[in-house]
Structures are given as structure tokens and as C-alpha cells.
Amino acid sequence: MILGICGSPRKKATEFVLNKALEMLSDLGFETKFFTVRGKNIGFCQHCDYCLKHKECKLKDDMVELYELLGKAKGIIIATPVYNGGVSAQIKAVMDRCRALVAKNFDFFRGKVGMAIAVGGDRIGGQELAIQQILTFYILNGMIPVSGGAFGANLGATFWSKDSLEGVMEDEEGFRSLRKTIKRFAELLRIYEGRLGNNG
């Protein structure tokens, strides 16, 4: 299963783009699941070390639902709007709260494949910086980060929304970067699944 996590508190450009990505993957035969932070109660990590001692987070909120989905996912897409040149506060909270999963099982994320999408109000508004934060999260947790490669999708899929849903829908370069990233993401997932099958 591929899990798409939308980090926008609004039902606009970022959610639209992530759903398009999941549609592309569904058309390629992958099972997909959508999760949004919109309307969810997700508290900030307090770095209290409760999870290190008790192997679970002391906060019982909507992260419980996401923890279960993350466990089932073979591939993860994190999509974020660009806030002040980086990821949204909601996505940062999600990534920080995953400490509890790793405290319980150090290899929880190991081998999962991850890609990133960033949507900014300006063409050069911090999209790649936001994506770097997401890819860093993947790397730190033993995941396999995927980009779309050179010539248009160096780190992942980047969109220019012009602060509107219509703007992101008209961003042909953004969708080109998405298609390139989805292609490599799907290729790596199939290679990895094939290896698991051969070892099974």
C-alpha cells in the first residue's frame, strides 16, 4: 500500500496535487491510501522520552490512526505546502511524532520508499528546501528516498500554485515534475517488491 500524507490544513492546492499523484499510482496498479492533517488533532512532540521508556507516545490523538497506516505502507508520499521556506507545522509535527514508532521498533521505516511533493505560492518559494526536510526524515529513518531526477524534478515534485487551486492546476512544469517523480517512485517500488518476492 502507498500512503499519501497531505500536510495542508486547507482543502486546496496541496491536497489536489497529492490526490492526482495517488490517482497516477492507482492507474499503475498500486493500492493507495490518503491521509490529511486537515481537521485532525495532532499535537507536537514534547521530547519527553516517554516513548523510549514505554514504547508508545503518551499523546493519544489522531496520530494513532496515522501510526497504523504507516505500518502498512510500503511507499510513502509526503506532500506539504511551503510555509516560510519549509514544511508546514503540521507535517513537522507528524515527522517528529514518528519518534515513538522508531522507539518501539528501530527498523520500523527501514526499506520503505519515500517521495516528496512541495507546493509554493511563488515559483521559487522554498519548494526544494521543504522537500529536503522530508527527504532528510526519510534518510534518518532508513527509508529509500526517491526524486524525479535531473532536468525538472531534481529532488521531487515541485508546484507553483500562485496561492490558488487554479494556479496549481495550470502548472504544466509542476505536473511534469510529478510525472517524472511518480515514474521513478513506481519503478523502485516494483524492484523492491520483486526482491522481497524472490526472497520470500
VENJO-V304277 format. One record per pair of residues at least 4 apart in sequence whose ideal C-beta (glycine too) atoms are under 8 Angstrom apart, sorted by the first residue. I is the first residue (numbers start at 1). J is the second residue. If there is no record, write none. Layout:
{{I & J} {I & J}}
This chain:
{{1 & 30} {1 & 31} {1 & 32} {1 & 33} {1 & 72} {1 & 73} {1 & 74} {1 & 75} {2 & 22} {2 & 25} {2 & 30} {2 & 31} {2 & 32} {2 & 33} {2 & 73} {2 & 74} {2 & 75} {2 & 76} {2 & 77} {2 & 189} {3 & 32} {3 & 33} {3 & 35} {3 & 69} {3 & 70} {3 & 72} {3 & 73} {3 & 75} {3 & 76} {3 & 77} {4 & 18} {4 & 19} {4 & 21} {4 & 22} {4 & 32} {4 & 33} {4 & 34} {4 & 35} {4 & 76} {4 & 77} {4 & 79} {5 & 18} {5 & 35} {5 & 36} {5 & 37} {5 & 66} {5 & 76} {5 & 77} {5 & 78} {5 & 79} {5 & 91} {5 & 94} {6 & 14} {6 & 15} {6 & 18} {6 & 34} {6 & 35} {6 & 36} {6 & 37} {6 & 38} {6 & 79} {7 & 14} {7 & 37} {7 & 78} {7 & 79} {7 & 80} {7 & 81} {7 & 87} {7 & 88} {7 & 90} {7 & 91} {7 & 94} {8 & 12} {8 & 13} {8 & 14} {8 & 15} {8 & 36} {8 & 37} {8 & 38} {8 & 79} {8 & 80} {8 & 81} {8 & 88} {8 & 90} {8 & 119} {9 & 37} {9 & 38} {9 & 88} {9 & 90} {10 & 14} {10 & 15} {10 & 38} {10 & 81} {11 & 15} {11 & 38} {12 & 16} {12 & 161} {12 & 164} {12 & 165} {13 & 17} {13 & 81} {13 & 119} {13 & 159} {13 & 161} {13 & 164} {13 & 165} {13 & 167} {13 & 168} {14 & 18} {14 & 79} {14 & 80} {14 & 81} {14 & 117} {14 & 119} {15 & 19} {15 & 36} {15 & 38} {15 & 79} {16 & 20} {16 & 165} {16 & 168} {16 & 169} {17 & 21} {17 & 79} {17 & 117} {17 & 119} {17 & 157} {17 & 159} {17 & 168} {17 & 174} {17 & 178} {18 & 22} {18 & 34} {18 & 77} {18 & 79} {18 & 117} {19 & 23} {19 & 34} {20 & 24} {20 & 175} {20 & 178} {21 & 25} {21 & 77} {21 & 79} {21 & 117} {21 & 157} {21 & 178} {21 & 182} {22 & 26} {22 & 32} {22 & 34} {22 & 77} {23 & 27} {24 & 28} {24 & 178} {24 & 179} {24 & 182} {25 & 30} {25 & 32} {25 & 182} {25 & 185} {25 & 186} {26 & 30} {26 & 31} {26 & 32} {28 & 186} {30 & 75} {30 & 186} {30 & 189} {33 & 69} {33 & 72} {33 & 73} {35 & 65} {35 & 66} {35 & 69} {36 & 40} {37 & 42} {37 & 88} {37 & 90} {37 & 91} {37 & 94} {40 & 61} {40 & 62} {41 & 61} {41 & 62} {42 & 61} {42 & 62} {42 & 63} {42 & 66} {42 & 90} {42 & 93} {42 & 94} {42 & 97} {43 & 59} {43 & 61} {43 & 63} {43 & 93} {43 & 97} {44 & 93} {44 & 96} {44 & 97} {45 & 93} {45 & 96} {45 & 97} {45 & 99} {46 & 59} {47 & 99} {48 & 58} {49 & 53} {50 & 54} {50 & 56} {50 & 57} {50 & 58} {51 & 55} {51 & 56} {51 & 57} {51 & 58} {51 & 99} {51 & 100} {51 & 103} {51 & 104} {52 & 103} {54 & 58} {55 & 103} {55 & 104} {56 & 100} {56 & 104} {57 & 63} {57 & 97} {57 & 100} {59 & 63} {59 & 97} {60 & 64} {62 & 66} {63 & 67} {63 & 94} {63 & 97} {64 & 68} {65 & 69} {66 & 70} {66 & 94} {67 & 71} {67 & 100} {67 & 101} {68 & 72} {69 & 73} {70 & 76} {70 & 98} {70 & 101} {70 & 108} {70 & 109} {71 & 101} {71 & 108} {73 & 112} {74 & 112} {74 & 113} {74 & 189} {74 & 192} {74 & 193} {75 & 112} {75 & 113} {75 & 114} {75 & 115} {75 & 185} {75 & 189} {76 & 112} {76 & 113} {76 & 114} {76 & 115} {76 & 138} {76 & 143} {77 & 114} {77 & 115} {77 & 116} {77 & 117} {77 & 185} {78 & 91} {78 & 94} {78 & 95} {78 & 114} {78 & 116} {78 & 117} {78 & 134} {78 & 137} {79 & 116} {79 & 117} {79 & 118} {79 & 119} {80 & 87} {80 & 88} {80 & 91} {80 & 116} {80 & 117} {80 & 118} {80 & 119} {80 & 130} {80 & 134} {81 & 88} {81 & 118} {81 & 119} {81 & 120} {82 & 86} {82 & 87} {82 & 118} {82 & 119} {82 & 120} {82 & 121} {82 & 125} {82 & 126} {82 & 127} {82 & 129} {82 & 130} {83 & 87} {83 & 88} {83 & 89} {84 & 126} {85 & 125} {85 & 126} {85 & 129} {85 & 130} {86 & 92} {86 & 126} {86 & 129} {86 & 130} {86 & 133} {87 & 91} {87 & 92} {87 & 95} {87 & 118} {87 & 130} {87 & 133} {87 & 134} {88 & 92} {89 & 93} {90 & 94} {91 & 95} {91 & 134} {92 & 96} {92 & 133} {93 & 97} {94 & 98} {95 & 133} {95 & 134} {95 & 137} {98 & 102} {98 & 109} {98 & 137} {98 & 141} {99 & 103} {100 & 104} {101 & 105} {101 & 108} {101 & 109} {102 & 106} {102 & 108} {102 & 109} {102 & 141} {104 & 108} {107 & 142} {108 & 141} {109 & 138} {109 & 141} {109 & 142} {109 & 143} {110 & 141} {110 & 142} {110 & 143} {111 & 142} {111 & 143} {111 & 144} {111 & 192} {112 & 143} {112 & 144} {113 & 143} {113 & 144} {113 & 146} {113 & 185} {113 & 188} {113 & 189} {113 & 192} {114 & 134} {114 & 135} {114 & 138} {114 & 143} {114 & 144} {114 & 145} {114 & 146} {115 & 145} {115 & 146} {115 & 147} {115 & 156} {115 & 157} {115 & 181} {115 & 182} {115 & 185} {116 & 130} {116 & 131} {116 & 134} {116 & 135} {116 & 145} {116 & 155} {116 & 156} {116 & 157} {117 & 131} {117 & 156} {117 & 157} {117 & 158} {117 & 159} {117 & 178} {117 & 181} {118 & 126} {118 & 127} {118 & 128} {118 & 130} {118 & 131} {118 & 134} {118 & 156} {118 & 157} {118 & 158} {118 & 159} {119 & 127} {119 & 158} {119 & 159} {119 & 161} {119 & 168} {119 & 174} {120 & 124} {120 & 125} {120 & 126} {120 & 127} {120 & 130} {120 & 158} {120 & 159} {120 & 160} {120 & 161} {121 & 125} {121 & 160} {121 & 161} {121 & 162} {121 & 163} {122 & 160} {123 & 160} {125 & 160} {126 & 130} {127 & 131} {127 & 158} {127 & 159} {128 & 132} {128 & 154} {128 & 155} {128 & 158} {129 & 133} {130 & 134} {131 & 135} {131 & 155} {131 & 156} {131 & 158} {132 & 136} {132 & 155} {133 & 137} {134 & 138} {134 & 156} {135 & 139} {135 & 145} {135 & 147} {135 & 155} {135 & 156} {136 & 140} {137 & 141} {138 & 143} {138 & 144} {138 & 145} {139 & 143} {139 & 145} {144 & 188} {144 & 192} {146 & 156} {146 & 181} {146 & 184} {146 & 185} {146 & 188} {147 & 153} {147 & 154} {147 & 155} {147 & 156} {147 & 181} {147 & 184} {148 & 152} {148 & 153} {148 & 154} {148 & 156} {148 & 157} {148 & 177} {148 & 178} {148 & 179} {148 & 180} {148 & 181} {148 & 182} {148 & 183} {148 & 184} {149 & 153} {149 & 154} {149 & 180} {149 & 184} {150 & 154} {152 & 173} {152 & 176} {152 & 177} {152 & 180} {153 & 157} {153 & 158} {153 & 176} {153 & 177} {153 & 178} {153 & 180} {153 & 181} {156 & 177} {156 & 181} {157 & 174} {157 & 177} {157 & 178} {157 & 180} {157 & 181} {157 & 182} {158 & 174} {158 & 177} {159 & 168} {159 & 171} {159 & 174} {159 & 177} {159 & 178} {160 & 167} {160 & 168} {160 & 171} {160 & 173} {160 & 174} {161 & 165} {161 & 167} {161 & 168} {161 & 171} {162 & 166} {162 & 167} {162 & 168} {163 & 167} {164 & 168} {165 & 169} {166 & 170} {167 & 171} {168 & 174} {171 & 175} {172 & 176} {173 & 177} {174 & 178} {175 & 179} {176 & 180} {177 & 181} {178 & 182} {179 & 183} {180 & 184} {181 & 185} {182 & 186} {183 & 187} {184 & 188} {185 & 189} {186 & 190} {187 & 191} {188 & 192} {189 & 193} {190 & 194} {191 & 195} {192 & 196} {193 & 197} {194 & 198} {195 & 199} {196 & 200}}
